[in-house]
Amino acid sequence: MLHIRLFVAAFSCLAIPLWSPVQAAEPPSSRACAQTSALRTIKDAAQRIGCIGASRQLWIVGEIHGTREIPQLVEALVDQEAATGKVTLALEIPSFEQPALDTYLASPGSLADVQRWLATPFWSAGVRDGRSSQAMLQLIDQVRRWRERGRRIDIVLTEPDYDQKAIEKAGGPLALKEQGMAQAIRRALTQDGRVVALMGNFHARYGDLGTITGMNITSPSAVEQLSELSPLLVWMSAAKGQAWTCQGDDDCRAHKAGEGDAISHPQLDVAVSPSSQIEIVKLRLPSFTPSLPATKTK
């Protein structure tokens, strides 16, 4: 099924129980959160996002794969939320990697543990589209270290298996991936605590965000399928820089990933949402830095 994963990866580059967040008082409004002091760092941005999303169980970060900065933001979000409760981190990685990941998270993280984990198909022979980057490796290993210190953090992998019957039932591999990711996140939401889901911005498209001119895409995105759960959607961009992405099956390298006027500090804006259910935050960084694959290309 590698050819199917290549096809779907090309797009990637581009009954729930009531949940009560831990808070002593009514959270401030999104506008009030967004209009406080200027942001200086990624951690500042994470704190602002935490303020805006305080009443929402599900936070979704729509990313450009293959940067250093976006996994750093996700790490900061998980860090601040895990300080007071349980967090589930949902990653756009094939679900067949879950047993190996669970083994690594429960390990001491020795060199042998790392080598054994990185020998699995996703890390050693998968599509080098930015999801298997050094920054993603660092994010996952940081979760392992936090768990050693007693923090309640789980990681779930959301990309489904691509068997032919499932593809035909869903209406194609892309539709299957969107449905599978949404279903995996729904399952995570049945647990206590916050869910922070990281996915390519193509799968996070919503309303006018992520539309691709000239493409007739009929499959609803993962975010569109989760919109009734009232998530917070964080839409990432940068003024300049590069990201390690794939543009075509064989063109996996650092590509341009920024545009617009230069900025010196992160900029955050609460966008107008086409739905009253979903909250959209646009976070623009001064620059993206490419994060290379965690293992050498064979």
C-alpha positions in Angstrom: 0.0 0.0 0.0 3.0 2.3 -0.2 1.7 3.9 -3.4 -1.5 4.8 -1.6 0.4 6.4 1.2 2.4 8.4 -1.3 -0.9 9.6 -2.9 -2.4 10.6 0.4 0.9 12.1 1.7 0.9 14.5 -1.2 -2.2 16.1 0.1 -0.9 16.1 3.7 1.8 18.6 2.6 -0.4 21.1 1.7 -21.4 10.2 21.9 -18.9 12.4 23.8 -19.2 12.8 27.6 -19.5 16.3 29.0 -16.1 17.8 29.8 -15.4 20.4 32.4 -12.1 22.2 32.1 -10.2 23.0 35.3 -10.8 26.7 35.9 -11.9 28.8 38.8 -14.0 31.3 37.0 -15.6 32.1 33.6 -12.8 32.1 31.0 -12.1 35.4 29.3 -13.5 36.0 25.9 -11.4 35.1 22.8 -11.1 38.7 21.8 -9.9 39.7 25.3 -7.3 36.9 25.2 -6.1 38.0 21.8 -5.8 41.7 22.7 -3.4 41.3 25.7 0.3 42.1 25.6 2.4 41.5 22.5 3.8 38.1 21.8 7.5 37.6 21.9 8.0 33.8 21.8 6.3 30.6 20.8 5.6 29.9 24.4 3.8 33.3 24.6 1.7 32.2 21.7 0.9 28.9 23.4 -0.2 30.7 26.6 -2.5 32.9 24.5 -4.0 29.9 22.7 -4.6 28.3 26.1 -6.5 31.4 27.1 -8.6 31.4 24.0 -9.3 27.6 24.1 -9.8 27.3 27.8 -13.5 26.1 27.5 -12.8 23.7 24.6 -11.7 20.1 25.0 -10.3 19.7 21.5 -7.5 21.8 20.0 -6.4 21.2 16.4 -3.2 22.6 15.0 -3.2 22.8 11.2 0.4 22.7 10.2 2.8 22.8 7.3 4.8 19.6 7.8 8.5 19.7 8.3 9.2 22.8 10.4 11.0 23.1 13.8 8.6 25.8 15.0 5.2 24.0 14.9 6.3 21.0 16.9 7.8 23.5 19.4 4.4 25.2 19.7 2.6 21.8 20.2 5.2 20.9 22.8 4.4 24.2 24.7 0.7 23.5 24.5 1.0 20.0 25.8 3.4 21.2 28.6 1.1 23.9 29.9 -2.0 21.7 29.8 -0.3 18.6 31.3 0.7 20.8 34.3 -2.9 20.6 35.6 -4.5 17.6 34.0 -4.4 14.8 31.4 -3.5 15.5 27.8 -3.8 13.3 24.7 -1.6 14.3 21.8 -3.0 13.1 18.4 -0.5 12.8 15.6 -0.9 12.3 11.9 1.2 9.1 11.8 0.1 5.7 10.6 -1.8 3.8 13.3 0.1 0.6 12.6 3.0 2.4 14.4 1.1 2.6 17.7 2.5 -0.6 19.3 6.1 0.4 18.6 5.4 4.0 19.9 3.8 2.7 23.1 6.8 0.5 23.7 9.1 3.4 23.2 7.1 5.7 25.5 7.3 3.1 28.2 11.1 2.7 27.8 14.0 4.5 29.5 14.8 6.1 26.1 18.2 4.5 25.7 20.1 4.6 22.4 19.0 1.0 21.8 15.4 2.0 22.5 15.6 4.9 20.1 17.2 2.7 17.4 14.6 0.0 17.8 11.8 2.5 17.5 13.3 4.3 14.5 13.8 1.0 12.6 10.0 0.8 12.1 8.6 1.3 8.6 7.3 4.9 9.1 10.6 6.3 10.4 13.0 4.2 8.3 11.3 3.7 5.0 8.2 5.9 4.9 7.4 9.0 3.0 9.8 11.8 4.1 7.1 14.5 4.0 8.0 16.2 7.3 6.0 14.1 9.7 9.0 11.9 10.5 11.3 14.9 11.1 13.8 15.5 13.8 11.5 18.0 15.4 8.7 15.4 15.6 11.1 12.9 17.1 12.1 15.5 19.8 8.4 16.2 20.5 7.6 12.6 21.1 10.7 12.0 23.2 9.8 15.0 25.3 6.4 13.4 26.0 8.3 10.2 27.0 10.4 12.2 29.5 7.3 14.0 30.9 5.6 10.7 31.4 8.7 9.4 33.4 8.1 12.3 35.8 4.5 11.3 36.3 2.6 13.5 33.9 -0.5 12.1 32.4 0.1 12.3 28.6 -1.0 9.8 26.0 -0.1 9.8 22.3 -2.5 8.4 19.7 -1.8 8.0 16.0 -4.6 8.9 13.7 -3.7 7.9 10.1 -5.8 4.7 9.3 -4.7 1.5 7.5 -5.4 1.5 3.8 -6.9 -1.9 3.1 -8.8 -2.1 -0.2 -12.3 -2.8 1.3 -12.0 0.2 3.6 -10.9 2.4 0.7 -13.8 1.3 -1.5 -16.3 1.8 1.4 -15.0 5.3 2.2 -14.9 6.4 -1.5 -11.2 6.6 -2.0 -7.9 6.7 0.0 -8.2 10.5 0.7 -11.8 10.1 2.0 -10.6 7.1 4.1 -7.8 9.2 5.7 -10.1 12.1 6.6 -12.7 9.8 8.1 -10.1 7.7 9.9 -8.3 10.7 11.4 -11.6 12.1 12.6 -12.7 8.8 14.1 -9.4 8.4 16.0 -9.7 11.9 17.5 -13.3 11.2 18.5 -12.2 8.1 20.3 -9.5 10.1 22.1 -12.2 12.6 23.2 -14.0 9.9 25.2 -11.2 10.0 27.7 -10.6 12.7 30.4 -8.6 15.8 29.6 -7.6 17.9 26.7 -6.9 16.6 23.2 -4.3 18.4 21.1 -4.4 17.1 17.5 -1.6 18.0 15.0 -2.3 17.5 11.4 -1.4 18.8 8.0 -3.3 22.0 7.0 -4.9 20.2 4.1 -6.7 17.9 6.6 -7.5 21.0 8.8 -9.2 22.9 5.9 -12.4 24.6 7.0 -14.4 27.3 5.2 -12.0 29.4 3.2 -9.0 28.0 5.0 -7.0 25.5 3.0 -9.0 25.7 -0.2 -7.0 24.7 -3.3 -7.9 26.5 -6.5 -8.7 24.2 -9.4 -9.1 21.0 -7.3 -12.5 19.4 -6.9 -12.3 17.8 -3.5 -15.6 16.3 -2.4 -14.4 14.6 0.8 -15.0 16.7 4.0 -11.8 17.3 5.9 -11.1 15.8 9.3 -11.8 19.2 10.9 -15.1 19.6 9.0 -16.1 16.1 10.3 -15.3 17.3 13.9 -16.8 20.7 13.7 -19.9 19.8 15.8 -17.6 19.1 18.7 -16.7 22.8 18.9 -12.9 22.6 18.5 -10.4 25.3 18.6 -8.5 25.4 15.2 -5.0 27.0 15.2 -4.0 27.8 11.6 -0.3 28.2 11.2 1.7 30.3 8.7 5.0 32.3 8.6 6.3 35.4 6.9 9.3 33.6 5.5 11.4 30.5 5.7 11.3 26.9 4.6 9.8 23.5 5.5 10.8 20.0 4.7 7.9 18.8 2.5 7.2 16.7 -0.5 6.0 18.3 -3.7 5.4 15.1 -5.8 6.6 11.6 -5.0 10.3 12.2 -5.3 10.7 15.9 -4.5 11.1 15.7 -0.7 13.3 18.5 0.5 13.3 22.0 2.0 10.8 24.1 0.1 9.7 27.7 0.5 7.0 28.0 3.2 6.5 31.6 3.9 5.0 34.7 2.3 3.9 38.2 3.0 5.4 41.1 4.8 8.2 40.5 7.3 7.3 40.5 11.0 9.6 40.4 14.0 7.3 38.7 16.5 4.5 36.1 16.3 1.1 37.5 15.4 -2.1 36.0 16.6 -5.6 36.8 15.4 -9.0 35.4 16.2 -10.6 34.9 12.8 -14.2 35.1 11.9 -15.6 31.6 11.7 -18.2 30.4 9.2 -19.7 28.5 12.1 -20.6 29.4 15.6 -19.3 26.0 16.8 -15.6 26.3 15.8 -13.1 28.9 17.0 -10.3 29.8 14.5 -7.0 31.3 15.6 -4.5 32.3 13.0 -0.9 32.3 14.2 1.7 33.8 12.0 5.4 33.3 12.9 8.3 35.5 11.7 9.9 32.4 10.0 9.8 28.7 9.5 13.0 26.6 9.8 13.1 23.2 8.0 13.4 20.1 10.1 15.2 17.3 8.3 14.1 13.7 8.5 15.0 11.9 11.8 16.7 9.1 9.9 18.9 9.1 6.8 17.3 8.5 3.5 18.1 5.1 2.1 
